[in-house]
Amino acid sequence: MKKNKYIYFTLLFFTGILFFSCDGSSKKGGGFNLFTIEQDRQLGAQVAAEIESQPQTYPILDSASNVEAYRFLYAMRDAILDAGNVSHKDEFQWRLRIIHDDETLNAFCTPGGYIYVYTGLMKFLDAEDQLAGVLAHEIAHADYRHSTRQMTRMYGVQVMLQVLAGDRAALKQITGALIGLRFSRNHETEADTGSVLYLCPTSYNAKGGAEFFKKIEALGGARSPEFLSTHPSPENRIEHFYTVHLEQGCQGENDYKERYQAFLNTLP
């Protein structure tokens, strides 16, 4: 039975190759992606389940006990999705979870749109547009399907197939790598561009992500976030945010700083 299941996933996987040009994978994300949209969703659900089975490592805030905090984040997510530029808005989950860890400056989004944001990152930021910039950046990684491209390059087709077939050891390996995943230069630049494009139609300052990198640059390398690639440099990324913002003619100027401070008060 297990062998048949593996054969099934192998056939499904390579069927995805045949339809590569039909799912839009070549248009965004740069490079070849063997995964189908459905496989992105499946992998994301498996990784999310693995994360949430480890409360000691990933202490997730209960949504029923932290209603205001989650309401705030979901409103921000909806503003990004409803602006009209997220390609897989209706195909991925875009579910949010808050990880209660004030020492970690991190956020990540699994394939299929399971989004995790650490309290340490949120408390590090000063205004809502900065968090919106980071959240839009993470959404772009999933929307452009960067993770499945990167993970396939890192681990190869066989390991990724084992994960899809339910191999728990392979899944744990992939989960740990995904959380600290360092994307390529092109993928990081593309996600930064996506951050501006997603926020441009909203009332947010669409270059809010640049303010995040300014704060990172001011740290001088201390407490650098796990997800922050060493390339491009923060200085170059700041310039890129401003360039795309100017090219797109974005009109939103709101940082919602006071509203953001009220949100921080809802966090433990």
C-alpha positions in Angstrom: 0.0 0.0 0.0 2.8 2.4 0.9 4.6 1.5 -2.3 1.5 2.2 -4.3 1.0 5.5 -2.6 4.6 6.5 -3.5 4.0 5.5 -7.1 0.8 7.6 -7.2 2.6 10.7 -5.9 5.4 10.1 -8.4 3.0 10.0 -11.3 1.1 13.0 -10.0 4.4 14.9 -9.5 5.6 14.3 -13.1 2.2 15.0 -14.5 2.7 18.4 -13.1 5.8 18.8 -15.3 3.7 18.2 -18.4 1.3 21.0 -17.4 4.1 23.4 -16.2 3.3 26.0 -18.9 -0.4 26.0 -18.0 -0.2 26.9 -14.3 1.7 30.2 -14.6 4.8 28.8 -12.9 7.2 30.2 -15.5 5.9 33.7 -15.2 6.8 34.4 -11.5 9.3 32.9 -9.1 12.1 32.4 -11.6 13.0 29.0 -12.8 11.5 25.6 -13.1 9.0 24.3 -10.5 8.0 20.7 -10.5 5.3 21.2 -8.0 1.6 21.7 -8.9 -0.6 24.2 -7.1 -2.3 21.3 -5.4 1.0 20.0 -4.2 1.9 23.4 -2.8 -1.3 23.3 -0.8 -0.7 19.8 0.4 2.9 20.5 1.4 1.9 23.6 3.3 -0.8 21.8 5.2 1.6 19.1 6.2 4.3 21.6 7.3 1.6 23.6 9.3 0.5 20.4 11.1 4.1 19.6 11.9 4.7 23.1 13.3 1.6 23.0 15.4 2.4 19.6 16.8 5.5 21.1 18.6 4.1 23.7 21.0 7.4 23.9 23.0 9.3 24.9 19.9 6.5 26.9 18.3 4.3 28.4 21.1 1.4 29.6 19.0 -1.1 32.1 20.6 -4.6 30.7 20.8 -6.9 32.7 18.5 -9.9 32.3 20.8 -7.9 33.9 23.7 -6.3 36.6 21.5 -9.2 37.8 19.5 -8.1 41.4 19.0 -4.6 40.5 17.9 -5.8 38.1 15.3 -8.5 40.4 14.1 -5.9 43.1 13.5 -3.6 40.7 11.5 -6.5 39.3 9.5 -7.7 42.8 8.6 -4.2 43.5 7.3 -4.1 40.3 5.4 -7.5 41.0 3.8 -6.3 44.5 2.7 -3.4 42.9 0.9 -5.4 40.1 -0.7 -8.4 42.3 -1.7 -6.1 44.8 -3.4 -6.2 42.5 -6.4 -2.6 41.6 -7.2 -2.2 38.3 -5.4 -2.3 35.7 -8.1 -3.3 32.7 -5.9 -5.6 34.6 -3.6 -8.4 32.1 -4.0 -6.3 29.0 -4.2 -4.1 29.2 -1.1 -5.2 29.2 2.6 -3.5 32.5 3.8 -4.1 31.4 7.4 -2.3 33.4 10.1 -0.8 32.2 13.3 1.2 34.2 15.9 4.2 32.5 17.5 4.8 33.9 21.1 8.5 34.4 21.1 9.8 37.9 21.9 13.4 37.1 21.2 13.0 36.0 17.6 12.7 38.5 14.7 11.0 36.2 12.2 8.1 35.7 9.9 7.6 33.0 7.3 4.9 31.6 4.9 4.8 28.0 3.9 3.8 26.9 0.4 0.0 27.1 0.1 -0.2 30.2 2.3 0.2 29.3 6.0 1.6 32.4 7.5 3.5 32.6 10.9 4.6 35.8 12.5 6.7 36.0 15.7 5.8 38.5 18.5 9.4 39.5 18.6 9.2 40.8 15.0 5.9 42.7 15.7 7.3 44.3 18.8 10.5 45.3 17.0 8.5 47.3 14.4 7.2 50.8 15.0 4.2 51.2 12.6 1.6 49.2 10.8 2.9 49.9 7.3 6.2 48.2 8.3 4.4 45.0 9.3 2.2 45.2 6.3 5.4 45.4 4.2 6.8 42.3 5.8 3.5 40.4 5.6 3.2 41.3 1.9 6.7 40.1 1.3 6.0 36.7 2.9 2.8 36.4 0.9 4.7 37.1 -2.2 7.1 34.2 -1.5 4.1 31.8 -1.3 2.2 33.5 -4.2 5.3 33.3 -6.5 5.9 29.7 -5.2 9.5 30.4 -4.2 9.6 27.8 -1.4 8.9 24.7 -3.5 11.4 25.8 -6.1 14.1 26.4 -3.4 13.4 23.3 -1.4 13.5 21.1 -4.6 16.9 22.5 -5.4 18.1 21.9 -1.8 16.7 18.4 -1.2 16.0 17.0 -4.7 12.9 15.5 -6.1 13.0 12.2 -4.2 13.0 13.8 -0.7 10.1 16.2 -1.7 8.2 13.2 -3.0 8.8 11.4 0.3 7.3 14.4 2.1 4.2 14.4 -0.1 3.9 10.6 0.5 3.7 11.2 4.3 7.3 10.4 5.3 7.5 12.0 8.8 11.3 12.1 9.0 11.5 13.9 5.7 8.7 16.2 6.7 10.5 17.2 10.0 13.7 17.9 8.0 11.8 20.0 5.4 9.9 21.9 8.2 13.0 23.0 10.0 14.7 24.1 6.8 11.7 26.0 5.6 11.5 28.2 8.7 15.0 29.4 8.3 15.0 29.3 4.5 17.3 31.7 2.7 16.0 32.5 -0.7 18.1 33.4 -3.8 18.9 37.0 -4.6 16.3 36.9 -7.4 13.6 35.5 -5.2 14.2 38.1 -2.4 14.1 40.9 -4.9 11.0 39.6 -6.5 9.3 39.3 -3.1 10.3 42.8 -2.2 8.8 44.0 -5.5 5.6 42.0 -4.7 5.4 43.7 -1.3 5.1 47.1 -3.0 2.8 45.9 -5.8 0.4 44.2 -3.3 0.3 47.3 -1.1 0.2 50.0 -3.8 -3.6 50.0 -4.3 -4.2 50.2 -0.5 -4.1 53.2 1.9 -0.8 51.9 3.3 2.5 53.4 2.6 3.5 50.8 0.0 7.2 51.1 0.7 6.7 50.2 4.4 9.1 47.3 3.9 11.9 49.7 3.4 11.4 51.1 6.9 11.8 47.5 8.2 15.2 47.2 6.5 16.2 50.6 7.8 15.7 49.3 11.3 17.6 46.1 10.5 20.5 48.1 9.1 20.5 50.2 12.3 21.1 47.0 14.3 24.5 46.7 12.7 24.1 42.9 12.2 22.8 42.2 15.7 19.7 40.0 16.1 19.3 39.7 12.3 16.1 37.8 11.4 16.4 34.2 10.5 14.6 34.8 7.1 16.9 37.7 6.1 19.1 36.7 3.3 22.7 38.0 3.2 21.9 39.2 -0.3 20.9 41.7 -1.5 22.1 43.9 1.2 19.6 45.9 3.3 20.9 49.1 1.7 20.2 47.8 -1.8 16.8 46.4 -0.7 15.8 49.8 0.7 16.6 51.5 -2.6 14.7 48.8 -4.5 11.5 49.5 -2.4 11.7 53.2 -3.2 12.4 52.6 -6.9 9.4 50.3 -7.3 7.2 52.6 -5.3 8.1 55.5 -7.5 7.7 53.5 -10.7 4.2 52.3 -9.7 3.1 55.8 -8.6 1.7 54.5 -5.3 -0.4 57.1 -3.5 -1.0 55.6 -0.1 0.9 57.4 2.7 -0.6 56.0 5.9 1.7 54.3 8.5 -1.1 53.9 11.1 1.4 54.2 13.8 -1.0 55.0 16.6 -3.3 52.1 15.6 -0.2 49.8 15.6 0.8 50.8 19.1 -2.8 49.9 20.2 -2.4 46.5 18.5 0.9 45.8 20.3 -0.9 46.4 23.6 -3.1 43.4 22.8 -0.1 41.0 22.6 1.1 39.2 25.8 
